[in-house]
Amino acid sequence: MLYSRLTAFLQPYCQRPRRFVLALSGGLDSRVLLDLMGQFIRQHPLHQCQVVHVHHGLSPNADTWLTRCRDWSAQAGLAFAAEHVTVQQGTRLSVEQQAREQRYQALARHVQSGDLLLTAQHADDQLETFLLALKRGSGPAGLAAMAPESSFGEGVHLRPLLSTTRAEMETYADAKGLAWVEDESNRNTRYDRNFLRHEITPALVARWPGVRKSVARSAALCGEQEALLEELLADRLAQAVQADGSLAIAKLGSERTGKQLIRLWLRQQDVLMPTQAQLAQIWHSVVQARADANPQLRWHTVEVRRHRQHLYLIRQWPDIRHWQQPCVLGTPCALPQGLGTVLLQQTAQGQLRLPAPDEPVSVRFNPEGIEARPVGRVGRRKLKKLFQEYGVPSWNRRRTPLIFYGEQLAAVAGLFVVEGFHGQDCDLTWHNDVFHVQC
């Protein structure tokens, strides 16, 4: 029955050859899905399936689990890959949340355009997720819990077993003689999900055997309401989101509409959503702060800040003020933290002169204490003041590449060339995910 249920679920996605990426932890749920997909690929050889196991290193048994997952994948005739991730201990973030984020980041590295990511969440997981959202006071988006289908990177995330109970999966595994691993942390009721699993949901199911289906219906209705709201606000959101990814405050309208647009904007950027109280604080303390303020709200690993009547989502990056890298003429210089590359290239119609033999070129990020006179300007000014004049937000001032000839600042990527270094010998270009600019 489980196999026919799986094939019926996958059939609409398999009108052409597809590549599946199966997340395998080694627990009962993903172990059953692995066995089902092994059968599916044997019967549908035009499709491919890549198994990915994420090694968190949180358990002393993690190496053993990896070995077993590799062996089980080989038995199923499916390709296997392992990803090692590190979960930071002692941070303000829960281990559960960090592990989940690290896991999906690792899986995303294997999902290419058009791929289908498969995970093995089932009906009992859906009930727990709904109750956790209810405990947090979530609205329709949170109460929608887990969707059978959602976008994921360049592919699609599918949960083909959401209508299957854990008891059905245990019956299937026993009948097939499948072995699986048991994560010892799953018994620890200090974690909210485990508390629900062992203390609450058994009582709910005993009292109301149909509660899983009822919750699934409620989650689906919440999902429909959220999708409708998103559809109705799509045009407003498109007008509010600017080319640089910021959100124009003038386009937000009333508080009720504005808060919904902010939430949809944040969802597009795939971050942990703020609570209702945090969203209200964004509206009252950031959006409506006085004009000369520099307001911000931080949560999780991001913050929302306002600059020139636009909202920006800023990720909390480690300090790179001490980063320094040689820059070879004609060779792209890779920048840290996804900032792209800078390229100093010889040309006949550039903005910079060639560096002298005793002027090694380097890229740096620390503007502190530096003064400069841009070409065409009168007098020298501190970089802090120049950044303000050029409209560089405060959080980007230590993330804008500075080009040095020897120990002298020659140019600020994307902004200006310093007096004394201008010429027609070289072009300086900064490529990153948001823009491609020249001095």
C-alpha positions as CSV (number, residue, x, y, z in Angstrom):
1,M,0.0,0.0,0.0
2,L,2.8,2.4,0.8
3,Y,4.5,1.9,-2.5
4,S,1.2,2.5,-4.5
5,R,0.7,5.6,-2.4
6,L,4.2,6.8,-3.2
7,T,3.9,6.2,-7.0
8,A,0.5,8.0,-7.1
9,F,2.1,11.0,-5.3
10,L,5.1,11.1,-7.7
11,Q,3.2,10.4,-10.9
12,P,2.4,14.1,-11.7
13,Y,6.1,15.0,-11.4
14,C,7.4,12.3,-13.6
15,Q,6.1,13.2,-17.0
16,R,9.7,13.5,-18.0
17,P,13.0,12.0,-16.6
18,R,13.6,13.6,-13.2
19,R,16.4,13.5,-10.7
20,F,15.4,12.9,-7.0
21,V,17.5,13.8,-4.0
22,L,16.6,11.7,-1.0
23,A,17.5,13.0,2.5
24,L,18.5,9.9,4.5
25,S,19.0,10.2,8.2
26,G,18.9,6.4,8.8
27,G,15.8,6.6,11.1
28,L,12.7,4.6,10.5
29,D,11.0,7.3,8.3
30,S,13.8,7.9,5.8
31,R,14.8,4.2,5.9
32,V,11.3,3.3,4.6
33,L,11.4,6.0,2.0
34,L,14.8,4.7,0.8
35,D,13.3,1.2,0.3
36,L,10.3,2.6,-1.5
37,M,12.5,4.8,-3.8
38,G,14.8,1.8,-4.5
39,Q,11.7,0.0,-5.9
40,F,10.5,3.1,-7.8
41,I,13.8,3.6,-9.6
42,R,14.1,-0.1,-10.5
43,Q,10.6,0.2,-12.1
44,H,11.2,3.6,-13.6
45,P,14.8,3.5,-14.9
46,L,14.6,6.8,-16.8
47,H,14.7,8.6,-13.4
48,Q,17.7,8.9,-11.1
49,C,17.9,9.1,-7.3
50,Q,20.8,10.6,-5.3
51,V,20.8,9.8,-1.5
52,V,22.3,12.4,0.8
53,H,23.1,11.7,4.5
54,V,24.0,14.7,6.7
55,H,26.5,14.0,9.4
56,H,25.9,16.4,12.3
57,G,28.5,15.0,14.7
58,L,26.1,15.4,17.6
59,S,26.0,11.8,18.6
60,P,28.8,9.4,19.4
61,N,27.1,7.0,17.0
62,A,27.1,9.5,14.0
63,D,29.9,7.7,12.2
64,T,28.1,4.3,12.5
65,W,24.9,5.9,11.1
66,L,26.8,7.2,8.1
67,T,28.2,3.8,7.4
68,R,24.9,2.1,7.6
69,C,23.2,4.7,5.4
70,R,25.9,4.1,2.8
71,D,25.4,0.4,3.0
72,W,21.6,0.6,2.8
73,S,21.8,2.9,-0.2
74,A,24.1,0.5,-2.0
75,Q,21.6,-2.3,-1.3
76,A,18.8,-0.2,-2.8
77,G,21.0,0.4,-5.8
78,L,21.1,4.2,-5.3
79,A,24.0,6.7,-5.4
80,F,25.1,7.9,-2.0
81,A,26.8,11.1,-0.8
82,A,27.6,12.3,2.8
83,E,27.7,15.9,4.0
84,H,29.5,16.8,7.2
85,V,28.2,19.9,9.1
86,T,29.1,21.5,12.4
87,V,26.4,22.6,14.9
88,Q,27.7,25.3,17.3
89,Q,27.2,24.5,21.0
90,G,26.4,27.1,23.6
91,T,24.8,29.7,21.3
92,R,21.5,31.4,21.8
93,L,20.1,29.2,19.0
94,S,18.6,25.9,19.8
95,V,20.5,22.8,18.7
96,E,17.3,21.6,17.0
97,Q,17.1,24.8,14.9
98,Q,20.7,24.9,14.0
99,A,20.8,21.2,13.0
100,R,17.7,21.7,10.8
101,E,19.2,24.8,9.1
102,Q,22.6,23.1,8.6
103,R,20.8,20.0,7.2
104,Y,18.8,21.9,4.6
105,Q,21.8,24.0,3.6
106,A,23.8,20.8,3.0
107,L,20.9,19.2,1.0
108,A,20.6,22.4,-1.1
109,R,24.1,21.8,-2.4
110,H,22.8,18.7,-4.1
111,V,19.6,20.1,-5.5
112,Q,20.0,21.3,-9.0
113,S,17.6,23.0,-11.4
114,G,14.5,20.9,-11.7
115,D,15.5,18.3,-9.1
116,L,13.0,16.9,-6.6
117,L,14.1,16.8,-2.9
118,L,12.4,14.0,-1.0
119,T,12.0,14.0,2.8
120,A,10.2,11.5,4.9
121,Q,8.0,13.5,7.2
122,H,4.7,11.7,8.0
123,A,1.3,12.3,9.6
124,D,2.6,12.2,13.1
125,D,5.3,14.8,12.3
126,Q,2.6,17.0,10.8
127,L,0.5,16.8,14.0
128,E,3.6,17.7,16.1
129,T,4.5,20.6,13.8
130,F,0.9,22.0,14.0
131,L,1.0,21.8,17.8
132,L,4.4,23.5,18.0
133,A,3.1,26.3,15.8
134,L,0.0,26.6,18.0
135,K,2.2,26.8,21.1
136,R,4.1,29.7,19.5
137,G,0.9,31.5,18.7
138,S,1.4,31.3,14.9
139,G,-1.0,32.6,12.3
140,P,-2.2,30.8,9.2
141,A,1.4,30.6,7.7
142,G,2.7,28.7,10.8
143,L,-0.5,26.6,11.2
144,A,-0.2,25.5,7.6
145,A,2.6,23.3,9.0
146,M,4.3,21.3,6.3
147,A,3.1,21.4,2.7
148,P,3.3,18.3,0.5
149,E,5.1,20.4,-2.1
150,S,7.1,23.6,-1.7
151,S,9.9,25.4,-3.6
152,F,13.5,24.6,-2.5
153,G,16.4,26.4,-4.1
154,E,16.4,25.6,-7.8
155,G,14.2,22.6,-7.3
156,V,11.0,21.4,-5.5
157,H,10.7,19.9,-2.0
158,L,8.3,16.9,-1.8
159,R,7.0,15.2,1.3
160,P,5.3,12.1,-0.2
161,L,4.5,10.4,3.1
162,L,2.6,13.1,4.9
163,S,-0.6,11.1,4.8
164,T,1.2,8.0,6.3
165,T,1.3,7.3,10.0
166,R,4.3,6.2,11.9
167,A,2.5,3.0,12.8
168,E,2.0,2.2,9.1
169,M,5.7,2.8,8.5
170,E,6.7,0.5,11.3
171,T,4.4,-2.2,9.9
172,Y,6.0,-1.8,6.5
173,A,9.5,-1.9,7.9
174,D,8.8,-5.0,9.9
175,A,7.2,-6.8,7.0
176,K,10.2,-6.0,4.8
177,G,12.8,-6.8,7.5
178,L,14.3,-3.4,7.4
179,A,16.8,-2.2,10.0
180,W,17.1,1.4,10.9
181,V,19.0,3.6,13.5
182,E,17.6,5.1,16.6
183,D,18.8,8.5,17.6
184,E,19.2,8.5,21.4
185,S,18.2,12.2,21.5
186,N,14.7,11.3,20.3
187,R,13.9,10.0,23.8
188,N,15.0,13.3,25.4
189,T,11.7,15.2,26.3
190,R,13.7,18.3,27.0
191,Y,13.2,19.0,23.3
192,D,9.7,20.3,22.6
193,R,9.0,18.0,19.7
194,N,10.0,14.9,21.7
195,F,7.8,16.1,24.6
196,L,4.9,16.3,22.2
197,R,5.7,12.9,20.6
198,H,6.0,11.0,23.9
199,E,3.7,12.8,26.3
200,I,1.0,14.6,24.3
201,T,0.2,13.1,20.9
202,P,-0.4,9.6,22.2
203,A,-3.1,10.9,24.6
204,L,-4.6,13.0,21.8
205,V,-4.7,10.0,19.4
206,A,-6.1,7.7,22.1
207,R,-8.9,10.2,22.8
208,W,-9.6,11.2,19.2
209,P,-8.3,8.6,16.7
210,G,-9.0,10.9,13.8
211,V,-7.0,13.9,15.1
212,R,-4.2,13.5,12.6
213,K,-6.7,13.8,9.7
214,S,-8.4,16.7,11.4
215,V,-5.1,18.6,11.9
216,A,-4.1,17.8,8.3
217,R,-7.4,19.4,7.1
218,S,-6.9,22.5,9.3
219,A,-3.3,22.8,8.1
220,A,-4.4,22.6,4.5
221,L,-7.1,25.2,5.0
222,C,-4.5,27.5,6.7
223,G,-2.2,26.9,3.7
224,E,-5.0,27.8,1.3
225,Q,-5.7,31.1,3.2
226,E,-2.0,32.0,3.2
227,A,-1.7,31.2,-0.5
228,L,-4.8,33.4,-1.2
229,L,-3.4,36.3,0.8
230,E,0.0,36.0,-1.0
231,E,-1.8,36.0,-4.4
232,L,-3.9,39.1,-3.5
233,L,-0.8,41.0,-2.4
234,A,1.5,39.8,-5.2
235,D,1.3,43.0,-7.2
236,R,1.7,45.2,-4.1
237,L,4.8,43.3,-3.1
238,A,6.3,43.5,-6.6
239,Q,5.9,47.3,-6.5
240,A,7.4,47.5,-3.0
241,V,10.5,45.3,-3.6
242,Q,13.3,47.3,-5.2
243,A,16.0,46.2,-7.6
244,D,18.5,45.9,-4.7
245,G,16.2,43.7,-2.7
246,S,15.1,46.4,-0.3
247,L,11.5,47.2,0.5
248,A,10.2,50.7,-0.2
249,I,8.4,52.0,2.9
250,A,6.2,54.4,0.8
251,K,4.7,51.3,-0.9
252,L,3.6,49.6,2.3
253,G,0.3,51.3,3.0
254,S,-1.6,50.8,6.2
255,E,-0.1,49.0,9.2
256,R,-2.2,45.8,8.5
257,T,-1.2,45.7,4.9
258,G,2.4,46.8,5.5
259,K,3.1,44.1,8.1
260,Q,1.8,41.4,5.7
261,L,4.0,42.8,2.9
262,I,7.0,42.7,5.3
263,R,6.3,39.1,6.2
264,L,6.0,38.1,2.6
265,W,9.2,40.0,1.7
266,L,11.1,38.1,4.5
267,R,9.7,34.8,3.4
268,Q,11.1,35.4,-0.1
269,Q,14.5,35.7,1.5
270,D,14.2,32.3,3.3
271,V,14.9,33.5,6.8
272,L,13.4,32.4,10.1
273,M,10.2,34.4,10.4
274,P,9.9,36.9,13.2
275,T,7.3,36.5,15.9
276,Q,4.1,38.6,15.9
277,A,5.7,40.8,18.6
278,Q,8.9,41.2,16.5
279,L,6.9,42.0,13.4
280,A,5.0,44.7,15.3
281,Q,8.3,46.1,16.6
282,I,9.6,46.2,13.0
283,W,6.6,48.3,12.1
284,H,6.6,50.7,15.1
285,S,10.3,50.9,15.9
286,V,11.9,50.6,12.4
287,V,9.3,51.7,9.8
288,Q,7.8,54.5,11.9
289,A,11.0,55.7,13.6
290,R,11.9,59.4,13.3
291,A,13.5,60.4,10.1
292,D,17.0,61.0,11.5
293,A,17.1,57.7,13.4
294,N,19.1,54.6,12.5
295,P,16.6,51.9,13.6
296,Q,17.1,48.2,13.5
297,L,15.6,45.0,14.8
298,R,17.7,41.9,15.2
299,W,16.5,38.3,15.6
300,H,18.1,34.9,14.9
301,T,21.0,35.6,12.5
302,V,19.5,38.6,10.7
303,E,18.3,42.1,11.2
304,V,16.0,44.6,9.5
305,R,17.3,48.1,9.1
306,R,16.1,51.3,7.5
307,H,18.1,53.4,5.1
308,R,16.7,56.3,3.0
309,Q,13.1,55.1,3.5
310,H,13.8,51.5,2.5
311,L,14.0,48.4,4.6
312,Y,17.0,46.1,4.2
313,L,17.4,42.6,5.5
314,I,21.0,42.3,6.8
315,R,22.7,39.0,7.7
316,Q,25.0,39.1,10.7
317,W,28.4,38.4,9.1
318,P,31.6,37.9,11.0
319,D,33.9,41.0,11.1
320,I,36.2,41.1,8.0
321,R,38.0,44.4,8.8
322,H,41.3,42.5,9.0
323,W,40.9,40.5,5.8
324,Q,43.4,41.3,3.1
325,Q,44.2,39.7,-0.2
326,P,46.7,40.4,-3.0
327,C,45.1,41.4,-6.3
328,V,46.8,40.3,-9.5
329,L,46.2,42.3,-12.6
330,G,43.8,40.5,-15.0
331,T,42.9,37.8,-12.4
332,P,39.6,38.0,-10.4
333,C,40.1,38.4,-6.7
334,A,37.6,36.3,-4.7
335,L,36.1,38.2,-1.8
336,P,34.9,36.6,1.5
337,Q,31.3,36.0,2.6
338,G,29.7,35.9,-0.8
339,L,30.7,39.4,-1.7
340,G,31.7,38.3,-5.2
341,T,35.0,39.2,-7.0
342,V,36.9,42.3,-7.9
343,L,38.8,42.5,-11.2
344,L,41.6,45.0,-12.0
345,Q,42.0,44.6,-15.8
346,Q,44.3,46.5,-18.2
347,T,42.4,48.4,-20.9
348,A,42.8,51.4,-23.2
349,Q,39.9,53.3,-21.7
350,G,39.9,52.8,-18.0
351,Q,39.7,54.9,-14.9
352,L,42.9,53.9,-13.0
353,R,46.6,54.1,-13.8
354,L,48.7,51.0,-13.8
355,P,50.4,50.2,-10.4
356,A,54.1,50.9,-10.3
357,P,56.4,47.9,-9.7
358,D,56.8,48.8,-6.1
359,E,53.0,49.2,-5.6
360,P,51.6,45.7,-4.9
361,V,47.8,45.8,-5.3
362,S,45.7,44.4,-2.5
363,V,42.0,44.4,-1.5
364,R,41.0,45.3,2.1
365,F,37.8,46.2,4.0
366,N,38.8,48.4,6.9
367,P,38.0,52.1,6.3
368,E,38.9,53.2,9.8
369,G,41.0,56.4,9.9
370,I,41.5,56.6,6.1
371,E,41.1,59.9,4.3
372,A,40.8,60.3,0.6
373,R,40.1,62.8,-2.2
374,P,38.0,61.4,-5.0
375,V,38.9,62.5,-8.5
376,G,37.2,65.8,-9.3
377,R,36.6,66.7,-5.6
378,V,38.3,69.4,-3.6
379,G,40.0,68.4,-0.4
380,R,40.3,65.2,1.5
381,R,37.6,63.7,3.7
382,K,37.4,60.6,5.9
383,L,35.9,57.6,4.2
384,K,33.1,57.5,6.8
385,K,31.9,60.9,5.5
386,L,32.4,59.9,1.9
387,F,30.4,56.8,2.4
388,Q,27.6,58.9,3.8
389,E,27.8,61.3,0.8
390,Y,27.7,58.4,-1.7
391,G,24.7,56.8,0.1
392,V,26.4,53.6,1.3
393,P,24.4,52.2,4.2
394,S,26.3,52.0,7.5
395,W,26.2,48.2,7.5
396,N,28.0,48.0,4.1
397,R,30.8,50.4,4.9
398,R,33.0,47.6,6.2
399,R,31.9,45.3,3.4
400,T,32.9,47.5,0.4
401,P,36.2,46.6,-1.2
402,L,39.0,49.1,-0.9
403,I,41.8,48.8,-3.5
404,F,45.3,49.7,-2.3
405,Y,48.4,50.4,-4.3
406,G,51.1,49.6,-1.8
407,E,49.9,51.2,1.4
408,Q,47.9,53.9,-0.3
409,L,44.1,53.8,-1.1
410,A,43.7,53.9,-4.8
411,A,40.0,53.3,-5.3
412,V,36.8,52.3,-3.6
413,A,35.1,49.6,-5.7
414,G,31.9,50.8,-7.2
415,L,32.3,54.4,-5.9
416,F,35.4,56.4,-6.9
417,V,39.0,56.6,-7.8
418,V,41.3,58.5,-5.5
419,E,43.1,61.6,-6.8
420,G,46.7,60.6,-7.9
421,F,45.7,57.1,-9.1
422,H,43.4,58.0,-12.0
423,G,44.4,57.2,-15.6
424,Q,43.2,55.2,-18.6
425,D,45.3,52.1,-18.1
426,C,43.0,49.9,-15.9
427,D,39.3,49.1,-15.3
428,L,38.2,48.1,-11.8
429,T,35.0,46.0,-11.7
430,W,33.2,44.6,-8.7
431,H,30.9,41.6,-9.5
432,N,28.5,40.3,-6.8
433,D,25.1,38.7,-6.7
434,V,23.3,42.0,-6.5
435,F,25.1,44.2,-8.9
436,H,28.0,44.5,-11.3
437,V,29.6,48.0,-11.0
438,Q,32.7,49.8,-12.2
439,C,34.4,52.8,-10.7
